[in-house]
Amino acid sequence: MVNVMKGVLIECDKPMKQFLLHLDETNTLGRRFIIQDLDETHLFISSDVIELLMTRVDDLLDQISFPINDRD
């Protein structure tokens, strides 16, 4: 029997992949979303969590970056 799932292929660096794996393992988005861990830089994830996942990644990037002030 063939099992078909709609998903999105994600390419990312290793640290971002570890962050995504952590979100998946801890059910931070309310459920597991990684369908398949393909290799060191690719994940196949459920397509219905893309918007929420992008929000979480943006929040993370906001937390670890600092604003650059223009010097006038």
Biopython code that builds the backbone (N, CA, C, O; Angstrom):
import numpy as np
from Bio.PDB.StructureBuilder import StructureBuilder

atoms = [
    (1, "MET", "N", (0.841, -1.176, 0.000)),
    (1, "MET", "CA", (0.000, 0.000, 0.000)),
    (1, "MET", "C", (0.890, 1.244, 0.000)),
    (1, "MET", "O", (1.904, 1.292, 0.696)),
    (2, "VAL", "N", (0.508, 2.226, -0.770)),
    (2, "VAL", "CA", (1.243, 3.479, -0.864)),
    (2, "VAL", "C", (0.647, 4.482, 0.112)),
    (2, "VAL", "O", (-0.571, 4.637, 0.197)),
    (3, "ASN", "N", (1.520, 5.159, 0.847)),
    (3, "ASN", "CA", (1.091, 6.169, 1.803)),
    (3, "ASN", "C", (1.607, 7.512, 1.309)),
    (3, "ASN", "O", (2.819, 7.713, 1.229)),
    (4, "VAL", "N", (0.706, 8.438, 0.975)),
    (4, "VAL", "CA", (1.084, 9.730, 0.415)),
    (4, "VAL", "C", (0.833, 10.815, 1.455)),
    (4, "VAL", "O", (-0.231, 10.874, 2.073)),
    (5, "MET", "N", (1.841, 11.678, 1.636)),
    (5, "MET", "CA", (1.701, 12.809, 2.558)),
    (5, "MET", "C", (2.152, 14.073, 1.839)),
    (5, "MET", "O", (3.161, 14.070, 1.133)),
    (6, "LYS", "N", (1.410, 15.136, 2.020)),
    (6, "LYS", "CA", (1.763, 16.418, 1.429)),
    (6, "LYS", "C", (2.781, 17.099, 2.333)),
    (6, "LYS", "O", (2.564, 17.221, 3.538)),
    (7, "GLY", "N", (3.896, 17.543, 1.748)),
    (7, "GLY", "CA", (4.935, 18.163, 2.555)),
    (7, "GLY", "C", (5.785, 19.124, 1.755)),
    (7, "GLY", "O", (5.554, 19.359, 0.569)),
    (8, "VAL", "N", (6.770, 19.669, 2.433)),
    (8, "VAL", "CA", (7.675, 20.655, 1.854)),
    (8, "VAL", "C", (9.109, 20.224, 2.153)),
    (8, "VAL", "O", (9.426, 19.820, 3.272)),
    (9, "LEU", "N", (9.964, 20.314, 1.148)),
    (9, "LEU", "CA", (11.377, 20.026, 1.327)),
    (9, "LEU", "C", (12.068, 21.280, 1.853)),
    (9, "LEU", "O", (11.993, 22.342, 1.235)),
    (10, "ILE", "N", (12.733, 21.153, 2.985)),
    (10, "ILE", "CA", (13.443, 22.272, 3.609)),
    (10, "ILE", "C", (14.936, 22.016, 3.511)),
    (10, "ILE", "O", (15.412, 20.936, 3.859)),
    (11, "GLU", "N", (15.679, 23.018, 3.034)),
    (11, "GLU", "CA", (17.141, 22.957, 3.040)),
    (11, "GLU", "C", (17.631, 24.010, 4.027)),
    (11, "GLU", "O", (17.231, 25.171, 3.952)),
    (12, "CYS", "N", (18.490, 23.606, 4.942)),
    (12, "CYS", "CA", (18.977, 24.525, 5.960)),
    (12, "CYS", "C", (20.368, 24.095, 6.409)),
    (12, "CYS", "O", (20.836, 23.009, 6.067)),
    (13, "ASP", "N", (21.024, 24.961, 7.181)),
    (13, "ASP", "CA", (22.324, 24.579, 7.728)),
    (13, "ASP", "C", (22.116, 23.676, 8.944)),
    (13, "ASP", "O", (20.992, 23.518, 9.422)),
    (14, "LYS", "N", (23.186, 23.096, 9.430)),
    (14, "LYS", "CA", (23.097, 22.119, 10.519)),
    (14, "LYS", "C", (22.507, 22.701, 11.806)),
    (14, "LYS", "O", (21.670, 22.046, 12.427)),
    (15, "PRO", "N", (22.912, 23.913, 12.235)),
    (15, "PRO", "CA", (22.308, 24.456, 13.467)),
    (15, "PRO", "C", (20.793, 24.675, 13.344)),
    (15, "PRO", "O", (20.051, 24.408, 14.289)),
    (16, "MET", "N", (20.339, 25.157, 12.189)),
    (16, "MET", "CA", (18.906, 25.370, 11.999)),
    (16, "MET", "C", (18.176, 24.030, 11.972)),
    (16, "MET", "O", (17.062, 23.917, 12.483)),
    (17, "LYS", "N", (18.793, 23.028, 11.384)),
    (17, "LYS", "CA", (18.178, 21.707, 11.367)),
    (17, "LYS", "C", (18.030, 21.175, 12.790)),
    (17, "LYS", "O", (17.009, 20.575, 13.124)),
    (18, "GLN", "N", (19.039, 21.389, 13.625)),
    (18, "GLN", "CA", (18.946, 20.949, 15.012)),
    (18, "GLN", "C", (17.825, 21.677, 15.750)),
    (18, "GLN", "O", (17.130, 21.081, 16.573)),
    (19, "PHE", "N", (17.653, 22.953, 15.457)),
    (19, "PHE", "CA", (16.556, 23.718, 16.058)),
    (19, "PHE", "C", (15.206, 23.140, 15.628)),
    (19, "PHE", "O", (14.310, 22.975, 16.456)),
    (20, "LEU", "N", (15.059, 22.835, 14.344)),
    (20, "LEU", "CA", (13.810, 22.263, 13.842)),
    (20, "LEU", "C", (13.551, 20.880, 14.449)),
    (20, "LEU", "O", (12.417, 20.556, 14.802)),
    (21, "LEU", "N", (14.593, 20.079, 14.566)),
    (21, "LEU", "CA", (14.449, 18.767, 15.198)),
    (21, "LEU", "C", (14.008, 18.910, 16.656)),
    (21, "LEU", "O", (13.182, 18.139, 17.144)),
    (22, "HIS", "N", (14.567, 19.903, 17.342)),
    (22, "HIS", "CA", (14.183, 20.162, 18.739)),
    (22, "HIS", "C", (12.707, 20.553, 18.833)),
    (22, "HIS", "O", (11.979, 20.049, 19.688)),
    (23, "LEU", "N", (12.270, 21.459, 17.944)),
    (23, "LEU", "CA", (10.862, 21.853, 17.944)),
    (23, "LEU", "C", (9.961, 20.646, 17.706)),
    (23, "LEU", "O", (8.905, 20.520, 18.328)),
    (24, "ASP", "N", (10.377, 19.767, 16.812)),
    (24, "ASP", "CA", (9.591, 18.582, 16.496)),
    (24, "ASP", "C", (9.541, 17.619, 17.681)),
    (24, "ASP", "O", (8.472, 17.115, 18.025)),
    (25, "GLU", "N", (10.687, 17.362, 18.304)),
    (25, "GLU", "CA", (10.769, 16.394, 19.403)),
    (25, "GLU", "C", (10.016, 16.853, 20.648)),
    (25, "GLU", "O", (9.474, 16.030, 21.387)),
    (26, "THR", "N", (9.981, 18.159, 20.880)),
    (26, "THR", "CA", (9.307, 18.684, 22.073)),
    (26, "THR", "C", (7.853, 19.063, 21.815)),
    (26, "THR", "O", (7.183, 19.583, 22.707)),
    (27, "ASN", "N", (7.355, 18.806, 20.600)),
    (27, "ASN", "CA", (5.969, 19.134, 20.224)),
    (27, "ASN", "C", (5.638, 20.596, 20.485)),
    (27, "ASN", "O", (4.522, 20.916, 20.894)),
    (28, "THR", "N", (6.590, 21.475, 20.255)),
    (28, "THR", "CA", (6.402, 22.903, 20.500)),
    (28, "THR", "C", (5.288, 23.494, 19.640)),
    (28, "THR", "O", (4.610, 24.429, 20.065)),
    (29, "LEU", "N", (5.096, 22.961, 18.444)),
    (29, "LEU", "CA", (4.054, 23.465, 17.556)),
    (29, "LEU", "C", (2.722, 22.742, 17.767)),
    (29, "LEU", "O", (1.778, 22.937, 17.002)),
    (30, "GLY", "N", (2.652, 21.919, 18.793)),
    (30, "GLY", "CA", (1.422, 21.214, 19.102)),
    (30, "GLY", "C", (1.374, 19.791, 18.575)),
    (30, "GLY", "O", (0.511, 19.013, 18.981)),
    (31, "ARG", "N", (2.277, 19.440, 17.684)),
    (31, "ARG", "CA", (2.342, 18.087, 17.141)),
    (31, "ARG", "C", (3.660, 17.896, 16.406)),
    (31, "ARG", "O", (4.391, 18.859, 16.179)),
    (32, "ARG", "N", (3.961, 16.682, 16.041)),
    (32, "ARG", "CA", (5.171, 16.392, 15.276)),
    (32, "ARG", "C", (4.947, 16.847, 13.835)),
    (32, "ARG", "O", (3.875, 16.610, 13.279)),
    (33, "PHE", "N", (5.929, 17.490, 13.226)),
    (33, "PHE", "CA", (5.756, 18.008, 11.872)),
    (33, "PHE", "C", (6.800, 17.500, 10.890)),
    (33, "PHE", "O", (6.615, 17.651, 9.682)),
    (34, "ILE", "N", (7.892, 16.902, 11.363)),
    (34, "ILE", "CA", (8.903, 16.372, 10.450)),
    (34, "ILE", "C", (8.442, 15.007, 9.963)),
    (34, "ILE", "O", (8.235, 14.081, 10.748)),
    (35, "ILE", "N", (8.287, 14.904, 8.647)),
    (35, "ILE", "CA", (7.870, 13.641, 8.041)),
    (35, "ILE", "C", (9.081, 12.733, 7.855)),
    (35, "ILE", "O", (9.023, 11.539, 8.149)),
    (36, "GLN", "N", (10.181, 13.310, 7.364)),
    (36, "GLN", "CA", (11.381, 12.512, 7.122)),
    (36, "GLN", "C", (12.631, 13.376, 7.268)),
    (36, "GLN", "O", (12.693, 14.482, 6.733)),
    (37, "ASP", "N", (13.610, 12.873, 7.986)),
    (37, "ASP", "CA", (14.932, 13.485, 8.091)),
    (37, "ASP", "C", (15.760, 12.885, 6.964)),
    (37, "ASP", "O", (16.122, 11.709, 7.021)),
    (38, "LEU", "N", (16.065, 13.681, 5.937)),
    (38, "LEU", "CA", (16.667, 13.142, 4.722)),
    (38, "LEU", "C", (18.186, 13.034, 4.771)),
    (38, "LEU", "O", (18.740, 11.978, 4.463)),
    (39, "ASP", "N", (18.858, 14.102, 5.150)),
    (39, "ASP", "CA", (20.316, 14.079, 5.261)),
    (39, "ASP", "C", (20.749, 15.225, 6.163)),
    (39, "ASP", "O", (19.939, 15.754, 6.924)),
    (40, "GLU", "N", (22.017, 15.614, 6.087)),
    (40, "GLU", "CA", (22.561, 16.628, 7.006)),
    (40, "GLU", "C", (21.908, 17.997, 6.867)),
    (40, "GLU", "O", (21.882, 18.763, 7.831)),
    (41, "THR", "N", (21.385, 18.319, 5.698)),
    (41, "THR", "CA", (20.851, 19.666, 5.484)),
    (41, "THR", "C", (19.428, 19.688, 4.930)),
    (41, "THR", "O", (18.943, 20.756, 4.556)),
    (42, "HIS", "N", (18.749, 18.557, 4.866)),
    (42, "HIS", "CA", (17.411, 18.513, 4.283)),
    (42, "HIS", "C", (16.426, 17.788, 5.199)),
    (42, "HIS", "O", (16.728, 16.748, 5.785)),
    (43, "LEU", "N", (15.228, 18.385, 5.297)),
    (43, "LEU", "CA", (14.111, 17.785, 6.024)),
    (43, "LEU", "C", (12.876, 17.846, 5.142)),
    (43, "LEU", "O", (12.700, 18.791, 4.373)),
    (44, "PHE", "N", (12.028, 16.848, 5.254)),
    (44, "PHE", "CA", (10.731, 16.872, 4.596)),
    (44, "PHE", "C", (9.700, 17.056, 5.701)),
    (44, "PHE", "O", (9.550, 16.195, 6.568)),
    (45, "ILE", "N", (8.985, 18.192, 5.668)),
    (45, "ILE", "CA", (8.074, 18.520, 6.765)),
    (45, "ILE", "C", (6.651, 18.697, 6.253)),
    (45, "ILE", "O", (6.424, 18.921, 5.064)),
    (46, "SER", "N", (5.714, 18.593, 7.160)),
    (46, "SER", "CA", (4.306, 18.757, 6.843)),
    (46, "SER", "C", (4.049, 20.181, 6.355)),
    (46, "SER", "O", (4.533, 21.143, 6.951)),
    (47, "SER", "N", (3.292, 20.311, 5.281)),
    (47, "SER", "CA", (3.080, 21.629, 4.675)),
    (47, "SER", "C", (2.144, 22.520, 5.478)),
    (47, "SER", "O", (2.158, 23.736, 5.289)),
    (48, "ASP", "N", (1.335, 21.962, 6.362)),
    (48, "ASP", "CA", (0.371, 22.792, 7.082)),
    (48, "ASP", "C", (0.957, 23.520, 8.290)),
    (48, "ASP", "O", (0.231, 24.255, 8.959)),
    (49, "VAL", "N", (2.227, 23.343, 8.588)),
    (49, "VAL", "CA", (2.848, 24.063, 9.707)),
    (49, "VAL", "C", (3.854, 25.118, 9.239)),
    (49, "VAL", "O", (4.543, 25.721, 10.062)),
    (50, "ILE", "N", (3.941, 25.340, 7.946)),
    (50, "ILE", "CA", (4.959, 26.246, 7.393)),
    (50, "ILE", "C", (4.850, 27.647, 7.980)),
    (50, "ILE", "O", (5.856, 28.206, 8.416)),
    (51, "GLU", "N", (3.659, 28.223, 8.000)),
    (51, "GLU", "CA", (3.520, 29.603, 8.487)),
    (51, "GLU", "C", (3.901, 29.722, 9.956)),
    (51, "GLU", "O", (4.614, 30.651, 10.336)),
    (52, "LEU", "N", (3.435, 28.794, 10.783)),
    (52, "LEU", "CA", (3.773, 28.810, 12.206)),
    (52, "LEU", "C", (5.266, 28.579, 12.406)),
    (52, "LEU", "O", (5.886, 29.212, 13.261)),
    (53, "LEU", "N", (5.834, 27.686, 11.628)),
    (53, "LEU", "CA", (7.261, 27.399, 11.724)),
    (53, "LEU", "C", (8.093, 28.618, 11.331)),
    (53, "LEU", "O", (9.097, 28.917, 11.978)),
    (54, "MET", "N", (7.686, 29.318, 10.284)),
    (54, "MET", "CA", (8.407, 30.531, 9.877)),
    (54, "MET", "C", (8.344, 31.592, 10.969)),
    (54, "MET", "O", (9.315, 32.318, 11.179)),
    (55, "THR", "N", (7.220, 31.689, 11.663)),
    (55, "THR", "CA", (7.089, 32.631, 12.773)),
    (55, "THR", "C", (8.054, 32.281, 13.895)),
    (55, "THR", "O", (8.709, 33.165, 14.447)),
    (56, "ARG", "N", (8.147, 30.996, 14.237)),
    (56, "ARG", "CA", (9.062, 30.555, 15.307)),
    (56, "ARG", "C", (10.518, 30.813, 14.927)),
    (56, "ARG", "O", (11.313, 31.237, 15.767)),
    (57, "VAL", "N", (10.868, 30.562, 13.678)),
    (57, "VAL", "CA", (12.242, 30.796, 13.229)),
    (57, "VAL", "C", (12.552, 32.287, 13.252)),
    (57, "VAL", "O", (13.640, 32.686, 13.667)),
    (58, "ASP", "N", (11.603, 33.117, 12.807)),
    (58, "ASP", "CA", (11.797, 34.574, 12.865)),
    (58, "ASP", "C", (11.990, 35.044, 14.300)),
    (58, "ASP", "O", (12.838, 35.896, 14.566)),
    (59, "ASP", "N", (11.205, 34.493, 15.227)),
    (59, "ASP", "CA", (11.348, 34.848, 16.645)),
    (59, "ASP", "C", (12.738, 34.475, 17.160)),
    (59, "ASP", "O", (13.373, 35.248, 17.877)),
    (60, "LEU", "N", (13.198, 33.293, 16.790)),
    (60, "LEU", "CA", (14.538, 32.860, 17.203)),
    (60, "LEU", "C", (15.606, 33.802, 16.651)),
    (60, "LEU", "O", (16.513, 34.208, 17.378)),
    (61, "LEU", "N", (15.502, 34.146, 15.387)),
    (61, "LEU", "CA", (16.496, 35.038, 14.787)),
    (61, "LEU", "C", (16.460, 36.422, 15.425)),
    (61, "LEU", "O", (17.500, 37.063, 15.575)),
    (62, "ASP", "N", (15.271, 36.885, 15.801)),
    (62, "ASP", "CA", (15.168, 38.167, 16.499)),
    (62, "ASP", "C", (15.845, 38.110, 17.862)),
    (62, "ASP", "O", (16.443, 39.094, 18.295)),
    (63, "GLN", "N", (15.759, 36.982, 18.538)),
    (63, "GLN", "CA", (16.359, 36.838, 19.859)),
    (63, "GLN", "C", (17.881, 36.780, 19.815)),
    (63, "GLN", "O", (18.547, 37.254, 20.735)),
    (64, "ILE", "N", (18.428, 36.208, 18.760)),
    (64, "ILE", "CA", (19.888, 36.023, 18.713)),
    (64, "ILE", "C", (20.613, 37.100, 17.916)),
    (64, "ILE", "O", (21.839, 37.067, 17.815)),
    (65, "SER", "N", (19.881, 38.052, 17.352)),
    (65, "SER", "CA", (20.532, 39.125, 16.620)),
    (65, "SER", "C", (20.352, 40.437, 17.380)),
    (65, "SER", "O", (19.478, 40.557, 18.239)),
    (66, "PHE", "N", (21.172, 41.392, 17.058)),
    (66, "PHE", "CA", (21.067, 42.694, 17.698)),
    (66, "PHE", "C", (20.953, 43.757, 16.625)),
    (66, "PHE", "O", (21.486, 43.597, 15.527)),
    (67, "PRO", "N", (20.260, 44.843, 16.936)),
    (67, "PRO", "CA", (20.070, 45.897, 15.934)),
    (67, "PRO", "C", (21.361, 46.664, 15.682)),
    (67, "PRO", "O", (22.168, 46.879, 16.586)),
    (68, "ILE", "N", (21.527, 47.059, 14.461)),
    (68, "ILE", "CA", (22.677, 47.880, 14.088)),
    (68, "ILE", "C", (22.192, 49.330, 14.037)),
    (68, "ILE", "O", (21.296, 49.672, 13.265)),
    (69, "ASN", "N", (22.789, 50.156, 14.854)),
    (69, "ASN", "CA", (22.412, 51.572, 14.879)),
    (69, "ASN", "C", (23.245, 52.333, 13.874)),
    (69, "ASN", "O", (24.459, 52.148, 13.779)),
    (70, "ASP", "N", (22.569, 53.203, 13.115)),
    (70, "ASP", "CA", (23.284, 54.054, 12.170)),
    (70, "ASP", "C", (24.007, 55.149, 12.929)),
    (70, "ASP", "O", (23.451, 55.761, 13.841)),
    (71, "ARG", "N", (25.224, 55.385, 12.555)),
    (71, "ARG", "CA", (25.993, 56.458, 13.190)),
    (71, "ARG", "C", (25.925, 57.684, 12.315)),
    (71, "ARG", "O", (26.500, 57.718, 11.227)),
    (72, "ASP", "N", (25.226, 58.683, 12.787)),
    (72, "ASP", "CA", (25.096, 59.946, 12.021)),
    (72, "ASP", "C", (25.935, 61.020, 12.621)),
    (72, "ASP", "O", (25.954, 62.143, 12.117)),
]
sb = StructureBuilder()
sb.init_structure("model")
sb.init_model(0)
sb.init_chain("A")
sb.init_seg("    ")
for serial, (resi, resn, name, xyz) in enumerate(atoms, 1):
    if name == "N":
        sb.init_residue(resn, " ", resi, " ")
    sb.init_atom(name, np.array(xyz, "f"), 0.0, 1.0, " ", f" {name:<3s}", serial, name[0])
structure = sb.get_structure()
